[in-house]
Amino acid sequence: IARVRSTTPTADLLAELKQAKDEIRLKLHLAGMEARTAWEKLEPKVDELERRMASAGDAAAHELEAAFDQIGKALARLRDDVDPPKPPGPVL
């Protein structure tokens, strides 16, 4: 999950988390059972991180960043499992 800083660290991380979560939800209707099971395990962790980030404020943002990185990597893996990146086409 790529990071783009625009406002406060907490707001940026929260926006990234919500975007990844929404993207995966949209793709899950086409996914197999394994991906759905993985999402069911991951979604409560994402929800909890969202709650903690929303209530923590900027002072605690760097403390939550490690949790974000871990969950963000899991979200990226699940996103790639649901919709694998396309290989680059031939250069013409």
Secondary structure, DSSP 8 states (H G I E B T S, - for coil): -----SS-HHHHHHHHHHHHHHHHHHHHTTS-HHHHHHHHHHHHHHHHHHHHHHHH-GGGHHHHHHHHHHHHHHHHHHHHHHS---------
